[in-house]
Amino acid sequence: MKKKPSTPLSREAEAFIEMLSAERGASRNTTAAYGADLKDLEAFLARRKQKPANAGADALRAYLKSLDYVGMTPRTVARRLSVMRQFFRFLLAERIREDDPASTLDSPRLGRPLPKVLSREEVDRLIEACRRDDDLGRMATLLEILYATGLRVSELVTLPLVAVERDPTVLVVRGKGNKERLVPLSDPARAAIASWLHMRAARLEEGEKSRYLFPSRGRTGHLTRQRFAQLLKEAALAAGIDPARVSPHVLRHAFASHLLEGGADLRSVQLMLGHADIATTQIYTHVLDEKLRALVQDKHPLARRSRKRAG
């Protein structure tokens, strides 16, 4: 069976795509994606006997509603809307239209994706897996520090040796914008660091010195973020956890979420994470809200009773 030939873009849309390429330097992939989005819009308008040059805001709203009806995600709909807005601003600037019907359209609510978090038991399994099969205790120490402090992975792998000398109770961390912050160290993390310092010399050549806590013979002189992420995936497999659920940032999320679960105040967690804005830290309160909602659904007697009635 022959495929129905696709309808070519209108001259207006073609001119818009050419402008993107010539004036904005848009890549071939970008112009192809914009062209596909506009082709879909023009096909919808054609079924309503309309064209971009005369379509009103109601027709564009109907188009966006049709995207929602077929199950497109709010993020994809928002991208389509962005293309439409640029296109109709172009038509207005070129005097092909005297108005901009896309200017009154509302953006879909995207919401903010909740961070992925491991349970405390899963974190324990990760660390234990590293203790069983580890290169001189390095990986277990990395995980203990990461879970105890919530450091960014770049901050973790570049920790200087001087930061942990004399068994400190806090780490002085230099983070984004070269700003320093103090992060308390847990007793397990301090014990892991002390053990690692005894073994660390074995990773260096005789007489070799390194200013990093986790030295490497590579170009950077320290363990890289990429290598740490790879080792973390291997640890997840050994612990029986789906590697797709585990990353350095997920452990940072676990640190923050578990602190809040334990009663820590939001401001303290913000300072330890190094967030400039407390609004960034507040996302973790939504994680707790979701857990509490699930707890009520699973454990509350009235919830269980309502499920029995529904069954």
N, C-alpha and C positions, 0 to 999 in steps of 0.2 A: 504494500500500500504506500503510495507516494505521500510524502509529507507536504502539508499545506505551506506554500511559500510565505515567509514572514513579511509583514508589511514594512516597507522602508521607513526610515525616520522622515519627518517633515523637513522642509527646507529650513524652517526656523530652528528646529532641534539640531540639524546638521551645522548650522551657523554657530550655534551655542557651543557645540562640541569642538569646532574649529577654534573658537575663541579660547576655550580652556587650554587647548594644546599650544596655541601660538602666543597668547598673552600671559597665561599663568604657568606655562611649562608643565602641564599635567602629563603624567606618564601614560603609556598605552593602556595599561591595566585600568587606570582611573577613567580614562575616556571611554573605554569599553564598558565599564560598569555603569557610568552615567548614561551611555547610550542605551543599554539594556533597560535601565529604569525608565527612561523617557519613552522608549518604545512601548513598554507596558502601559504607561499612562496614556499615550496617544491611542492605543488600541481600545482602552476603556472609554475614552472620550468619543472615539469613532462609533462605538456601539450606541452612544447617546446622540449621534449625529452632531457632534461638536468637534472643535479643533482648539489647540492651545491659544490661537488668536482670538477666540470668542468665548471660551469656557469661563463660567463664573465660579465664585467661591463655593456655591452649593455643589457643583459638579466635582470640584476637588475634594470636598469633604466626603462626598459619596465614594470617591475613589479610595481615600484613606480608610473609610469604613469597610470597604470590600477587602482591603488587605488584612484588616483585623479579623474579618469573617473567615478567611481562608487559613487563619492560624499563624500569621506572621508575628514574630516577636516585636514588642514595643521598640526595641533597639533598631530592628530592620525598618520598621515603619518610620522611625525618626530619621533614618538615613534617606529614605525615599522622599520624605518631606523636605529635607535639606536640599536635595537635588531640585525639587520643584521650586523652592523659594529662589534658588540661584537662577533657574531657568526663566521664571517669570520676571525677576528683576532685570534680566538681560533683555527680555522682550520689551519691557518698559523703557529701558535705556536706549534701545534701538528704535523706539517709537513705533513698534509693531502693535503695541497696545497702549492705551491711554491710562490704564490702571494696573494694579498688581493684586489679583485675586488671592494669591498665596499669603499675602501679608497678614490676613486676619485669621489664618489657620492656627489652631493650638497644637503644641507638641504633645506627643503621648508621654504619660508619666513612666519614666524608665525604672524608678526605684533604684536602690543601691544594693548590689549583690552582697549578701552576707559572707564574711570570710569563712573559709573552710577551717575547721578546728578538729584536732584529735582529742580523744578522751584522755584522762590522766592515766588510765590503765594502758592505753596504747603507747603513750609516751614512755612509760616504764618498760614496756616490752621492747621498744626501740633501743633504749639505753642498755637494757640487759642483753639484747642481741649483739650490740657492739662490744660489750664486755666479754662475751663468749668467743667472739671471732674478730679480734681487733689487732691493728698494727701498733703494738707497744702502748695501747691505751689512748691513742690520739683521738680516735673518733668518739669514744665514750666521753672524753674530756670536752670535745667540741659540743656534743649534745647537752652535757650537763651545764655548760656555760650558757648556751643558747636558750635552754629552757628556764634557767635561773634568772636570766637578764633580759630576754627579748631583744637582743641586739639584732641589727640588720646584718645580713650575711657578709656584706663588705666590711662592716665594723668588726665582725668576729674573726675573719681570716687575716685581717691586718693588725690584730692586737699586738702591741709591742711587748717584749719580754718584761720591760720595766713596770708594766701595768700590774703584774701579778707577783712581783718580788715582795718578800717579807710578809707573805700570807695576808693579803689585804682583805678587809671585810666589805669593801666597795671597789668597784672598777671606775676609773676615770676614763670616759669614752669621748672621743672626738667624732662627732657625727656630721650631719648635713650642715652646710654653711660654716664648717669649721668650728661649730659650737661644742663646748664641752658640757657633759652632764655626768652626774654620779648615779651609779646603779649598784644596789646592794648585791652581794654574792651569798648564795646559800651555802650551808655547811657541806652538802654533797658536792657542790661545784668546787669549793675550796679544797676538799679532799682529793678530787679528781685532778685538779691542777697540781697539787703537791706531788701526786704520784707521777703525773706526766713529766714534771720537771726533772725527775730522777731518770726517766727513760729518754727524754728529748735529745740528749747528747748522742744517742745511738743513731739518730737520723742525720747527724753531721759528720763530715769527714774529720779525720784527726787534725786538730788545730784550727778547724773552721769555726767561725762565729757567725751568729745571725741575730739581728735585733728583733726578730719576730718570735712570738710565742709558738707559732706553728710554721717552722721554716720549711722551705722546699728548695730543691736544686734547680728549679725552673727559672725562667727569665725574671719573674716578679720577686723571687726570693721568699715568697710565702705561699701557702696552700691557696689555690685559686677558688673562686666562687663556683666555677663550673665543676671542678673536681670534687668539691665538697658536696654539691648537689647530686653528683653521680654516686658518691659513697653513701649518701643518705638513701637513695633509691635501693641500693644493695642491702642496706640495713633494714629497710622496710620489708623487702622480700624475706630476709632471715627472720624477721619478727612476725611473719604471717599477715602483713598489712598490705593492702593494695598500694603499690608504689605511686599510682596516679594521685593518691590522696595525700602524699607526703612531699613537702618541699621545705627549704629553710624558712620561707615566709609563713608556712602553715604552723611551724613551731613557734614563731613569733606571735602568731594569733593565739596559739594555745597558752602561751605565757600570760598574755593579757586577759584572756577569757577566764582562765583558772584563777587568776588573782582576784578578778571581780566577783567570781563565784564565792571566793573565800572571804569576801567582805571588804576588799581594798577600795578606797575611794577613787573616783575617776581622775581627779587631779594628779594623784600620786602616780597612777598608771601612765597618764600623759607624759609626765616628767621622765619616767623611766624609759618609755618608748622613744622619747625625743620628738614628739609631735609638736609642731609649732602652734597648731589650732586644736583646741579640745574637741571640736566637732568631729575631727578625724578619729579620735579615741572613742567617741560615743557610739560608733558602729558596733562595738563589742557589747553594749547594753542591749542592742537588738538581738544579738546571738543569745543572750540570757533570756530575753523575752520569748524567743522561739523555743528554748529548752523548757521554760516554765509552762508554756502552752502545751507542749507535747507531754509534759509530766501530768498536767491536769487531765488531758485527754486519755492517757493510759491508766492513771492510778485513781482518779477521783471516783468514788462510788456512784455518783449521779451520772457521770460520763459512761461508766460501764453499764449502768442500768439502761441508759438510752440506746446503747449499741445493741443490747439484748432485745429491746422492743423493736428496733429497726430490723433485726434478724428474724 
